[in-house]
Amino acid sequence: MSERKKAKSVRRAHTNLRLVKNADAERTKRGGKLKEKLRFDRRKRTLILGSALLGTVALLAAAYVYIVRNYTVTTIYVEGNVHYTNEEIIDMVMDGRFGDNSLFLAMKYKDKGIEDIPFIQAMDVTVEAKDTIRITVYEKALAGCVAYLDQYVYFDKDGIVVETSAEKTAGIPQVTGLRFDHVILHEPLPVEKPEVFQKVLNITQQLEKYSMKADKIYFDADYQVTLIFGEAKVAMGDDGFIDEKIMKLQYMLPSLEGKKGTLDMREYSEDMKSYSFELE
């Protein structure tokens, strides 16, 4: 090869090398710009997401503050409760975090009540306003109770054992004189004459009708009835004319307050104007 051709070949090689280097430089430049653009886009997206997240957090915080300030329960109505006090019922319903928030309570008790509480069939919670709720208590129907092994055993109108408790519930008469040797929850008290429970229910209803509450209802061996009000006893005899006797008793009971003795109402007639009271 001549010197001229060699020189031409070398120049061509150098030119091709420069073109390759220039192309590489251009690609590197374009790659750098692309990377820079991608970094910029990532930073932009991060800022947008961060701003959106901060906005969401701020919105949630504002909603939380609004709900806490405007849906705090300040007025509570409780109705239907006998065994538990209003305060005890309120504590059951409004327990836990946000228990004093009406919006939370509305969601918690939506379409459902509270169950599995002794002496209570169900409890319904109604949100009447942002700061007001109403608790309606449906207690189990109790006719009376008996004492057994340091417990009070509560039964319904059929003598079925409903609950047991170490505490005596005000307003539920204690029935004494009945004989039984065991107690099983949700089963009848094993007494000799189960019809006695209908008598208890009738006596309790009649007493309530005239706003009277006996402390105890005593049955002797012949199932003769004696009502006990504090220290005063009222001998009612059998269940004949029991409704009429209790109707008359309402007028005599105030005069027995503070006295210790027995009012004899075993005999009854419409013409009887007075009954004997024997002091003890």
NUTOR-100725 format. One record per residue: z, y, x of N, C-alpha, C in turn; residue in one letter. Coordinates in Angstrom, 2 decimals. Atoms other than C-alpha are relative to their C-alpha. Example, Ala and Ser with C-alpha at 12.3 -4.5 7.8 and 13.67 -1.06 7.14 Angstrom:
! NUTOR-100725
       n.z       n.y       n.x      ca.z      ca.y      ca.x       c.z       c.y       c.x   drenpa
      0.00     -1.19      0.89      7.80     -4.50     12.30      0.00      1.20      0.90        A
     -0.06     -1.19     -0.82      7.14     -1.06     13.67      0.73      1.09     -0.77        S
END
This chain:
! NUTOR-100725
       n.z       n.y       n.x      ca.z      ca.y      ca.x       c.z       c.y       c.x   drenpa
      0.00     -1.18      0.88      0.00      0.00      0.00      0.00      1.22      0.91        M
      0.09     -1.21     -0.81     -0.87      3.47      1.31      1.24      0.82     -0.18        S
     -1.17     -0.87      0.06      1.74      6.07      1.96     -0.02      0.83     -1.26        E
      0.11     -0.83      1.20      0.42      8.14     -0.91      0.45     -0.77     -1.21        R
     -0.38      0.80      1.17      0.83      5.33     -3.39      1.49     -0.28      0.00        K
     -1.44      0.23     -0.06      4.33      4.58     -2.14      0.77      1.22     -0.44        K
     -0.69     -1.24      0.38      5.35      8.21     -2.50     -0.10      0.22     -1.50        A
      0.21     -0.19      1.44      3.87      8.31     -6.02      0.89     -0.95     -0.80        K
     -0.82      1.00      0.69      5.71      5.16     -6.97      1.46      0.41      0.03        S
     -1.40     -0.45     -0.12      9.01      6.55     -5.68      0.27      1.15     -0.94        V
     -0.18     -1.15      0.91      8.50      9.79     -7.62      0.10     -0.47     -1.45        R
     -0.01      0.51      1.38      7.76      7.80    -10.78      1.35     -0.66     -0.30        R
     -1.29      0.68      0.17     10.93      5.75    -10.26      1.12      1.02     -0.18        A
     -1.01     -1.04      0.12     13.00      8.89     -9.73     -0.08      0.68     -1.37        H
      0.19     -0.64      1.32     11.48     10.43    -12.86      0.58     -0.88     -1.10        T
     -0.53      0.94      1.02     12.26      7.32    -14.90      1.52     -0.04      0.02        N
     -1.46      0.03     -0.12     15.82      7.32    -13.55      0.60      1.24     -0.63        L
     -0.52     -1.23      0.60     16.27     10.97    -14.54     -0.08     -0.08     -1.52        R
      0.15      0.12      1.46     14.93     10.19    -18.02      1.10     -0.89     -0.58        L
     -1.06      0.90      0.48     17.37      7.31    -18.33      1.35      0.70      0.01        V
     -1.27     -0.73     -0.10     20.24      9.48    -17.10      0.10      1.06     -1.08        K
     -0.01     -1.04      1.06     19.22     12.27    -19.45      0.26     -0.62     -1.38        N
     -0.20      0.68      1.29     19.03      9.79    -22.33      1.45     -0.44     -0.13        A
     -1.40      0.41      0.04     22.44      8.40    -21.40      0.91      1.19     -0.24        D
     -0.81     -1.21      0.17     23.83     11.90    -21.15     -0.07      0.48     -1.44        A
      0.17     -0.45      1.39     22.35     12.76    -24.55      0.78     -0.90     -0.94        E
     -0.74      0.92      0.85     23.78      9.61    -26.07      1.51      0.23      0.14        R
     -1.42     -0.27     -0.22     27.14     10.35    -24.46      0.44      1.26     -0.71        T
     -0.30     -1.27      0.65     26.99     13.89    -25.77      0.10     -0.19     -1.51        K
     -0.02      0.24      1.44     26.06     12.72    -29.25      1.22     -0.83     -0.39        R
     -1.18      0.83      0.28     28.81     10.05    -29.06      1.27      0.82      0.02        G
     -1.18     -0.86     -0.07     31.34     12.66    -28.04      0.12      0.87     -1.23        G
     -0.03     -0.81      1.22     30.33     14.88    -30.92      0.39     -0.83     -1.22        K
     -0.31      0.88      1.14     30.51     11.93    -33.30      1.49     -0.34     -0.01        L
     -1.42      0.29     -0.07     33.96     10.98    -32.04      0.84      1.21     -0.41        K
     -0.70     -1.23      0.36     35.05     14.58    -32.34     -0.04      0.22     -1.50        E
      0.16     -0.16      1.44     33.68     14.70    -35.88      0.89     -0.99     -0.75        K
     -0.84      1.01      0.64     35.45     11.45    -36.77      1.47      0.37      0.09        L
     -1.38     -0.44     -0.15     38.72     12.78    -35.34      0.31      1.15     -0.96        R
     -0.18     -1.14      0.90     38.27     15.97    -37.32      0.11     -0.48     -1.45        F
     -0.03      0.52      1.37     37.50     14.02    -40.49      1.31     -0.71     -0.28        D
     -1.28      0.69      0.20     40.57     11.86    -39.95      1.14      0.99     -0.18        R
     -1.05     -1.02      0.14     42.76     14.91    -39.43     -0.08      0.68     -1.36        R
      0.20     -0.66      1.30     41.25     16.48    -42.53      0.52     -0.88     -1.13        K
     -0.48      0.93      1.03     41.87     13.37    -44.61      1.51     -0.11      0.02        R
     -1.46      0.09     -0.13     45.41     13.13    -43.25      0.67      1.21     -0.62        T
     -0.57     -1.22      0.58     46.08     16.73    -44.18     -0.11     -0.01     -1.52        L
      0.18      0.05      1.46     44.64     16.21    -47.66      0.97     -0.98     -0.63        I
     -0.93      0.99      0.53     46.64     13.02    -48.20      1.44      0.48      0.09        L
     -1.36     -0.53     -0.16     49.75     14.67    -46.80      0.32      1.05     -1.04        G
     -0.21     -1.04      1.01     49.30     17.65    -49.09      0.16     -0.61     -1.39        S
     -0.09      0.67      1.32     48.71     15.35    -52.08      1.35     -0.70     -0.14        A
     -1.28      0.69      0.04     51.79     13.31    -51.17      1.14      0.98     -0.20        L
     -1.05     -1.02      0.15     53.93     16.41    -50.77     -0.01      0.58     -1.41        L
      0.11     -0.51      1.37     52.60     17.68    -54.09      0.59     -0.97     -1.01        G
     -0.55      1.03      0.90     53.44     14.39    -55.77      1.52     -0.05      0.08        T
     -1.45      0.02     -0.20     56.93     14.35    -54.25      0.64      1.21     -0.66        V
     -0.54     -1.23      0.60     57.49     17.95    -55.31     -0.01     -0.09     -1.52        A
      0.11      0.15      1.45     56.27     17.14    -58.84      1.07     -0.95     -0.53        L
     -1.01      0.97      0.42     58.53     14.08    -59.08      1.40      0.59      0.10        L
     -1.30     -0.63     -0.18     61.47     16.05    -57.74      0.27      1.00     -1.13        A
     -0.15     -0.97      1.09     60.86     18.79    -60.29      0.24     -0.71     -1.34        A
     -0.19      0.77      1.24     60.57     16.20    -63.08      1.40     -0.59     -0.05        A
     -1.35      0.58     -0.07     63.80     14.53    -61.92      1.05      1.05     -0.34        Y
     -0.96     -1.07      0.26     65.69     17.82    -61.89     -0.04      0.41     -1.47        V
      0.15     -0.39      1.41     64.31     18.70    -65.35      0.66     -1.03     -0.92        Y
     -0.56      1.07      0.84     65.26     15.31    -66.83      1.52     -0.03      0.11        I
     -1.46      0.03     -0.19     68.76     15.38    -65.30      0.66      1.17     -0.71        V
     -0.61     -1.18      0.60     69.41     18.90    -66.52     -0.13      0.05     -1.52        R
      0.29     -0.18      1.42     67.90     18.59    -69.98      0.26     -1.23     -0.87        N
     -0.20      1.22      0.79     68.61     14.98    -71.03      1.38     -0.62      0.24        Y
     -1.36      0.49     -0.17     72.30     14.67    -70.15      0.71     -0.06     -1.35        T
     -0.66      0.20      1.29     74.25     13.26    -73.10      1.34      0.73     -0.02        V
     -1.26     -0.72      0.17     77.02     15.57    -74.28      0.65     -0.29     -1.34        T
     -0.54      0.30      1.33     77.45     14.42    -77.89     -0.27     -1.47     -0.33        T
      0.12      1.43      0.29     78.12     10.80    -78.86      0.70     -0.31     -1.31        I
     -0.59      0.46      1.26     78.70      9.39    -82.34      0.16     -1.53      0.07        Y
     -0.26      1.44      0.02     80.31      5.94    -82.64      0.48     -0.37     -1.40        V
     -0.39      0.40      1.35     80.58      4.15    -85.97     -0.01     -1.52     -0.14        E
     -0.04      1.43      0.30     81.51      0.71    -87.28      0.95     -0.81      0.85        G
     -0.87      0.74     -0.91     84.00     -0.22    -84.55      1.44     -0.04     -0.52        N
     -1.40      0.19      0.35     87.48     -1.61    -85.27      0.77     -0.58      1.19        V
     -0.71      0.69     -1.09     88.43     -3.95    -82.43      0.04      0.85      1.26        H
      0.08     -0.82     -1.20     87.30     -1.57    -79.66      0.12      1.48     -0.36        Y
     -0.08     -1.44      0.19     88.08      2.13    -79.30     -1.36      0.64      0.25        T
      1.23     -0.73     -0.27     85.33      4.75    -79.19     -0.29      0.06      1.50        N
      0.19     -0.12     -1.45     85.90      5.17    -75.46     -0.48     -1.32      0.60        E
      0.43      1.30     -0.52     85.52      1.43    -74.83     -1.45     -0.29     -0.35        E
      1.40      0.19      0.42     82.27      1.31    -76.82     -0.93      0.86      0.85        I
      0.83     -0.92     -0.80     80.89      4.33    -74.94     -0.15     -0.53      1.42        I
      0.06      0.54     -1.36     81.76      2.74    -71.58     -0.96     -1.20      0.07        D
      0.91      1.15      0.02     79.87     -0.43    -72.57     -1.45      0.45     -0.03        M
      1.39     -0.45      0.20     76.74      1.47    -73.60     -0.49      0.82      1.18        V
      0.44     -0.97     -1.00     76.65      4.12    -70.89      0.41     -0.39      1.41        M
     -0.39      0.44     -1.34     77.48      2.00    -67.85     -1.17      0.11      0.96        D
      1.05     -0.02     -1.03     75.57      2.13    -64.58     -0.55      1.37      0.28        G
      0.63     -1.26     -0.40     73.49      4.80    -62.91     -0.89      0.53     -1.12        R
      0.75     -0.69      1.06     71.85      7.31    -65.29      0.47     -0.42     -1.39        F
     -0.52      0.42      1.29     74.04      5.90    -68.05      0.27      1.15     -0.94        G
     -0.24     -1.16      0.85     74.62      9.44    -69.31     -1.29      0.77     -0.31        D
      1.28     -0.66      0.22     70.90     10.23    -69.57     -0.67     -0.59     -1.26        N
      0.53      0.48      1.28     69.40     10.01    -73.07     -1.39     -0.61      0.15        S
      1.34      0.55     -0.20     65.86      9.38    -71.79      0.09     -1.41      0.57        L
     -0.21      1.33     -0.57     67.07      6.45    -69.69      0.54     -0.96     -1.07        F
     -0.57      0.84      1.05     69.12      5.10    -72.60     -1.05     -0.38     -1.04        L
      1.06      0.28      0.97     66.10      5.38    -74.91     -0.90     -1.13      0.50        A
      0.84      1.06     -0.56     64.05      3.19    -72.55      0.79     -1.31      0.13        M
     -0.82      1.19     -0.21     66.94      0.80    -71.82      0.22     -0.78     -1.28        K
     -0.34      0.66      1.26     67.72      0.09    -75.46     -1.13      0.05     -1.02        Y
      1.13     -0.04      0.92     64.25      0.46    -76.96     -0.23     -1.37     -0.63        K
      0.26      1.22      0.79     63.78     -2.14    -79.71      0.96     -1.14      0.32        D
     -0.98      1.06     -0.23     66.90     -4.02    -78.64      1.40      0.61     -0.01        K
     -1.38     -0.43      0.02     70.65     -3.80    -79.07      0.77     -0.65      1.13        G
     -0.87      0.59     -1.00     73.62     -5.01    -77.07      0.68     -1.20     -0.63        I
     -0.58      1.22      0.53     74.82     -8.56    -77.55      0.95     -0.62      1.02        E
     -0.89      0.76     -0.88     77.21    -11.10    -76.03      1.27      0.75      0.37        D
     -1.29     -0.67     -0.17     80.29     -8.89    -76.43      0.98     -0.59     -1.01        I
     -0.96      0.60      0.93     83.40    -10.51    -77.93      0.30      0.92     -1.19        P
     -0.31     -0.67      1.26     84.09     -9.50    -81.57     -1.16      0.83     -0.55        F
      1.10     -0.84      0.45     80.73     -7.72    -81.82     -1.25     -0.85     -0.23        I
      1.24      0.70      0.32     77.66     -9.11    -83.55     -1.17      0.67      0.71        Q
      1.06     -0.76     -0.67     75.39     -6.36    -82.22      0.39      1.46      0.05        A
     -0.16     -1.44     -0.07     75.29     -2.71    -81.19     -1.38      0.63      0.16        M
      1.27     -0.72     -0.09     72.36     -0.37    -81.76      0.25      1.40      0.56        D
     -0.11     -1.32     -0.61     71.82      2.79    -79.71     -1.21      0.83     -0.44        V
      1.06     -0.88      0.48     69.81      5.62    -81.26      0.12      1.36      0.68        T
      0.03     -1.32     -0.62     68.79      8.77    -79.37     -0.44      1.00     -1.07        V
      0.29     -0.94      1.07     68.98     11.57    -81.93     -0.51      1.35      0.52        E
      0.49     -1.24     -0.64     68.33     14.47    -79.55      0.13     -0.18      1.50        A
     -0.04      0.11     -1.45     68.01     15.15    -75.83      1.43     -0.17      0.53        K
     -1.38      0.06     -0.46     71.79     15.48    -75.58      0.90     -0.77     -0.95        D
     -0.80      0.64      1.05     72.90     13.34    -78.54     -0.45     -1.44     -0.23        T
      0.32      1.38      0.35     73.10      9.59    -79.14      0.99     -0.48     -1.07        I
     -0.86      0.62      1.01     74.53      7.47    -81.97      0.09     -1.50      0.30        R
     -0.24      1.41     -0.26     76.08      4.05    -81.33      0.53     -0.64     -1.28        I
     -0.40      0.69      1.22     76.27      1.79    -84.38      0.47     -1.40      0.36        T
     -0.62      1.28     -0.36     78.61     -1.19    -84.00      0.05     -0.91     -1.23        V
     -0.09      1.00      1.05     78.27     -4.32    -86.11      0.96     -1.10      0.48        Y
     -0.99      0.97     -0.45     81.45     -6.32    -85.67     -0.10     -1.30     -0.80        E
     -0.02      1.28      0.69     81.83     -9.96    -86.55      1.00      0.07     -1.16        K
     -0.85     -0.03      1.19     83.33    -10.49    -90.01      1.26     -0.82      0.23        A
     -1.26      0.68     -0.24     87.00    -11.32    -89.51      0.87      0.09     -1.24        L
     -0.89      0.01      1.17     89.28    -12.40    -92.35      1.46      0.10      0.42        A
     -1.37     -0.02     -0.46     92.44    -12.82    -90.31      0.12     -0.66      1.36        G
     -0.24      0.66     -1.27     94.03    -14.30    -87.22      1.29     -0.81     -0.06        C
     -1.23      0.79     -0.14     96.66    -16.86    -86.27      0.39      0.00      1.46        V
     -0.48      0.08     -1.38     98.82    -17.11    -83.17     -0.02     -1.45      0.45        A
      0.08      1.37     -0.51     98.20    -20.16    -81.00     -0.04      0.04      1.52        Y
     -0.08      0.10     -1.47     99.25    -20.83    -77.38     -0.17      1.37      0.67        L
      0.00     -1.35     -0.59     99.88    -17.16    -76.55     -1.32      0.73     -0.17        D
      1.26     -0.66      0.31     96.48    -16.20    -77.98     -0.06      0.29     -1.50        Q
      0.31     -0.26      1.40     95.35    -14.62    -81.22     -1.37     -0.61     -0.28        Y
      1.23      0.71      0.36     92.72    -16.81    -82.86     -0.54      0.65     -1.28        V
      0.59     -0.72      1.13     90.40    -14.85    -85.18     -0.99     -0.89     -0.73        Y
      0.88      0.85      0.80     88.60    -16.56    -88.04     -0.68      0.82     -1.09        F
      0.73     -0.70      1.06     86.07    -15.57    -90.70      0.42     -0.53     -1.37        D
     -0.36      0.36      1.37     86.10    -16.07    -94.48     -0.02     -1.50     -0.25        K
      0.07      1.46      0.15     85.30    -19.77    -94.07      0.96     -0.73      0.92        D
     -0.94      0.63     -0.92     88.03    -20.36    -91.51     -0.60     -0.38      1.34        G
      0.65      0.29     -1.28     85.53    -20.61    -88.65      0.60      0.88      1.09        I
     -0.55     -0.76     -1.12     87.06    -19.57    -85.32     -1.10      0.84      0.64        V
      1.03     -0.93     -0.49     85.11    -16.49    -84.21      0.27      0.40      1.44        V
     -0.37     -0.44     -1.34     86.98    -15.26    -81.14      1.46     -0.32      0.26        E
     -1.40      0.07     -0.38     90.23    -15.61    -79.24      0.29      1.15      0.96        T
     -0.34     -1.13     -0.85     92.09    -12.82    -77.50      1.50      0.03      0.21        S
     -1.42     -0.17     -0.28     95.43    -12.07    -75.87      0.56      1.22     -0.73        A
     -0.42     -1.22      0.66     95.51     -8.80    -77.82     -0.18     -0.11     -1.51        E
      0.08     -0.04      1.46     96.16     -8.24    -81.51     -0.82      1.21     -0.42        K
      0.85     -1.07      0.48     93.49     -6.19    -83.26      0.63      0.67     -1.22        T
     -0.57     -0.74      1.12     94.85     -3.47    -85.53     -0.90     -0.14     -1.22        A
      0.77      0.09      1.23     93.80     -3.86    -89.15     -0.37     -1.40     -0.41        G
      0.29      1.40      0.32     93.33     -7.64    -88.99      1.34     -0.70     -0.23        I
     -1.31      0.60      0.27     96.25     -9.40    -90.72      0.21     -1.32      0.72        P
     -0.35      1.28     -0.61     98.03    -12.21    -88.95      0.50     -0.94     -1.09        Q
     -0.37      0.99      1.00     98.31    -15.31    -91.11      0.98     -0.98      0.64        V
     -1.02      0.90     -0.52    101.47    -17.36    -90.59      0.29     -1.09     -1.02        T
     -0.38      1.10      0.87    102.74    -20.62    -91.99     -1.03     -1.12     -0.04        G
      1.02      1.05      0.00     99.48    -22.55    -91.56      0.27     -0.97      1.14        L
     -0.25      1.02     -1.01     99.72    -25.81    -89.66     -1.32     -0.60      0.49        R
      1.18      0.59     -0.63     97.08    -27.06    -87.22      0.39     -0.37      1.43        F
     -0.40      0.50     -1.33     97.17    -28.87    -83.88     -1.01      0.27      1.10        D
      0.97     -0.36     -1.05     94.08    -27.60    -82.07     -0.92      1.11     -0.53        H
      0.94     -1.08      0.33     91.54    -24.78    -82.00     -1.26     -0.20      0.81        V
      1.30      0.11     -0.68     87.83    -25.04    -81.18     -0.86      1.18     -0.45        I
      0.82     -1.16      0.30     85.64    -21.95    -80.95     -1.23     -0.40     -0.80        L
      1.16      0.19      0.88     82.94    -21.76    -83.66      0.14     -1.21     -0.92        H
     -0.26      1.08      0.94     84.55    -24.58    -85.63      1.16      0.40     -0.92        E
     -1.06     -0.38      0.94     86.90    -24.42    -88.67      1.39     -0.33      0.56        P
     -1.38      0.34     -0.31     90.63    -24.25    -88.16      0.38     -1.24     -0.80        L
     -0.28      1.27      0.68     91.86    -27.77    -89.00      1.29      0.04     -0.83        P
     -1.16     -0.08      0.87     94.29    -26.89    -91.80     -0.13     -1.02     -1.13        V
     -0.01      1.02      1.05     95.27    -29.18    -94.65     -0.86      0.42     -1.20        E
      0.76     -0.48      1.16     93.71    -27.00    -97.38     -0.92      1.15      0.45        K
      0.93     -1.05     -0.46     90.61    -25.11    -96.16     -0.21      1.13     -1.01        P
      0.19     -1.05      1.01     90.47    -23.18    -99.47      0.96      1.17      0.20        E
     -0.94     -1.08     -0.26     93.37    -21.12    -98.14     -0.70      1.22      0.59        V
      0.70     -1.12     -0.63     90.86    -19.01    -96.22     -0.66      0.92     -1.03        F
      0.52     -0.84      1.08     89.26    -17.80    -99.45      1.11      0.87     -0.58        Q
     -1.14     -0.79      0.47     92.72    -16.70   -100.56      0.28      1.15      0.97        K
     -0.24     -1.04     -1.01     93.19    -14.82    -97.29     -1.04      1.11     -0.13        V
      1.06     -1.00      0.12     89.83    -13.11    -97.69      0.20      0.86     -1.24        L
     -0.20     -0.75      1.24     90.55    -12.12   -101.28      1.16      0.98      0.13        N
     -1.16     -0.87     -0.19     93.98    -10.74   -100.37     -0.36      1.18      0.91        I
      0.40     -1.05     -0.95     92.52     -8.80    -97.42     -0.90      1.03     -0.67        T
      0.92     -0.92      0.69     89.74     -7.32    -99.55      0.73      0.85     -1.02        Q
     -0.76     -0.77      1.00     92.15     -6.30   -102.30      0.89      1.04      0.67        Q
     -0.82     -0.96     -0.73     94.48     -4.66    -99.79     -0.85      1.17      0.49        L
      0.89     -1.06     -0.47     91.56     -2.74    -98.28     -0.46      0.89     -1.14        E
      0.45     -0.75      1.17     90.44     -1.70   -101.75      0.96      1.12     -0.34        K
     -1.02     -1.00      0.32     93.71      0.17   -102.21      0.62      0.61      1.25        Y
     -0.39     -0.65     -1.27     93.99      1.34    -98.58      1.37     -0.46      0.49        S
     -1.23      0.57     -0.53     96.86     -0.98    -97.68     -0.34     -1.02      1.07        M
      0.21      0.95     -1.09     97.21     -3.06    -94.53      1.30     -0.77      0.22        K
     -1.17      0.84     -0.25     99.64     -5.96    -94.32      0.04     -0.40      1.46        A
     -0.14      0.48     -1.38    101.02     -6.87    -90.92     -0.19     -1.50      0.07        D
      0.12      1.45      0.03    101.23    -10.53    -91.87     -0.19     -0.50     -1.43        K
      0.12      0.72      1.26    100.24    -12.88    -94.68      0.61     -1.38      0.23        I
     -0.74      1.25     -0.25    102.69    -15.77    -94.90     -0.25     -0.99     -1.15        Y
      0.12      1.09      0.96    102.01    -19.11    -96.63      1.11     -1.02      0.28        F
     -1.01      1.03     -0.20    104.91    -21.49    -97.20     -0.63     -1.37     -0.17        D
      0.52      1.37      0.07    104.59    -25.27    -97.48     -0.77     -0.26     -1.28        A
      0.71      0.15      1.28    103.43    -24.93   -101.10     -1.13      1.02     -0.16        D
      1.06     -1.01     -0.02    100.92    -22.19   -100.16      0.32      1.18     -0.93        Y
     -0.43     -1.22      0.67    102.96    -19.52   -101.94     -0.12      1.16      0.99        Q
      0.36     -1.11     -0.89    102.05    -16.09   -100.55      1.11      1.04      0.06        V
     -0.88     -1.14     -0.22    104.31    -13.45    -99.05     -0.71      0.98      0.93        T
      0.60     -1.05     -0.83    102.93    -10.17    -97.71      1.12      0.72      0.74        L
     -1.03     -0.63     -0.83    104.83     -8.50    -94.88     -0.52      1.35      0.50        I
      0.32     -1.36     -0.43    104.74     -4.74    -94.26      1.19      0.51      0.81        F
     -1.13     -0.40     -0.81    106.99     -3.95    -91.31      1.19     -0.89     -0.27        G
     -1.21      0.76      0.31    110.52     -4.99    -92.34      0.04     -0.43     -1.46        E
      0.01      0.31      1.43    109.62     -5.24    -96.03     -0.91     -1.18     -0.29        A
      0.78      1.15      0.42    108.39     -8.45    -97.63     -0.30      0.12     -1.49        K
      0.39     -0.02      1.41    106.52     -8.81   -100.91     -0.38     -1.42     -0.38        V
      0.27      1.37      0.42    106.72    -12.26   -102.50     -0.99      0.04     -1.16        A
      1.07     -0.04      0.99    103.44    -12.73   -104.41     -0.12     -1.29     -0.80        M
      0.12      1.28      0.68    103.85    -16.39   -105.44     -1.35     -0.65      0.27        G
      1.31      0.62     -0.18    100.66    -18.35   -106.01     -1.09      1.06     -0.14        D
      1.08     -0.99      0.03     97.24    -16.74   -106.20     -0.37      0.42     -1.42        D
      0.26     -0.46      1.35     97.43    -16.22   -109.97      0.30      1.48     -0.14        G
     -0.14     -1.46      0.22     96.95    -12.55   -110.93      0.18      0.77      1.31        F
     -0.22     -0.65     -1.30     96.85    -11.69   -107.22     -0.64      1.39      0.05        I
      0.68     -1.30      0.00     94.38     -8.85   -107.80      0.84      1.04     -0.73        D
     -0.79     -0.92      0.80     96.53     -7.29   -110.49      1.32      0.35      0.69        E
     -1.25     -0.25     -0.71     99.70     -7.66   -108.42     -0.21      1.01      1.13        K
      0.27     -0.93     -1.11     98.14     -5.89   -105.44     -0.31      1.39     -0.53        I
      0.28     -1.31      0.59     96.86     -3.11   -107.70      1.31      0.73     -0.32        M
     -1.29     -0.62      0.29    100.46     -2.48   -108.86      0.78      0.30      1.27        K
     -0.74     -0.18     -1.25    101.80     -2.87   -105.33     -0.31      1.33      0.67        L
      0.37     -1.25     -0.67     99.92      0.20   -104.17      0.92      1.15     -0.40        Q
     -0.88     -1.07      0.46    102.25      2.39   -106.24      1.44     -0.18      0.46        Y
     -1.38      0.29     -0.41    105.44      0.66   -105.06      0.19     -0.02      1.50        M
     -0.12      0.18     -1.46    104.68      0.23   -101.38      0.60      1.21      0.70        L
     -0.61     -1.14     -0.71    105.54      3.82   -100.32      1.52      0.01     -0.08        P
     -1.47      0.00      0.14    109.11      3.34   -101.64      0.66     -1.06      0.86        S
     -0.55      1.06     -0.85    109.53      0.27    -99.39      0.03      0.39      1.48        L
      0.10     -0.39     -1.41    108.84      2.15    -96.17      1.39      0.21      0.60        E
     -1.28     -0.13     -0.70    111.74      1.84    -93.75      1.09     -0.91     -0.53        G
     -1.00      0.90      0.58    113.53     -0.72    -95.89     -0.21     -1.42      0.49        K
      0.05      1.40     -0.41    114.37     -4.30    -94.97      0.46     -0.86     -1.17        K
     -0.34      0.81      1.15    114.27     -6.79    -97.81     -1.25     -0.59     -0.62        G
      1.11      0.69      0.66    112.06     -8.61   -100.30     -0.20      0.54     -1.41        T
      0.40     -0.39      1.35    110.22     -7.28   -103.35     -0.57     -1.24     -0.69        L
      0.40      1.23      0.68    109.81    -10.12   -105.86     -1.06      0.31     -1.06        D
      1.10     -0.19      0.95    106.39    -10.02   -107.56     -0.61     -1.34     -0.42        M
      0.53      1.32      0.31    106.06    -13.73   -108.22     -0.37     -0.13     -1.48        R
      0.31      0.01      1.43    106.15    -13.24   -111.97     -0.82      1.24     -0.33        E
      0.86     -1.15      0.35    103.52    -11.02   -113.55     -0.35     -0.02     -1.48        Y
      0.56     -0.22      1.32    102.62     -9.61   -116.92     -0.37      1.47     -0.09        S
      0.44     -1.39      0.13    100.90     -6.45   -118.02      1.13      0.91     -0.45        E
     -1.09     -0.82      0.55    104.11     -5.29   -119.68      1.11      0.27      1.00        D
     -1.07     -0.18     -0.98    106.27     -5.55   -116.58     -0.08      1.39      0.62        M
     -0.04     -1.35     -0.52    107.35     -2.08   -115.49      0.65      0.09      1.38        K
     -0.70     -0.06     -1.28    109.55     -2.90   -112.51      0.21     -1.42      0.55        S
     -0.23      1.27     -0.69    110.26     -5.63   -109.95      1.25      0.16      0.85        Y
     -1.27     -0.06     -0.75    113.49     -6.48   -108.18     -0.26      0.03      1.50        S
      0.07     -0.07     -1.46    113.99     -5.63   -104.52      1.36     -0.39      0.55        F
     -1.25      0.48     -0.57    116.67     -7.53   -102.60      0.09      0.40      1.46        E
     -0.22     -0.46     -1.37    117.96     -5.82    -99.49      0.55     -1.13      0.86        L
     -0.55      0.97     -0.95    118.70     -7.88    -96.41      1.01      0.68      0.90        E
END
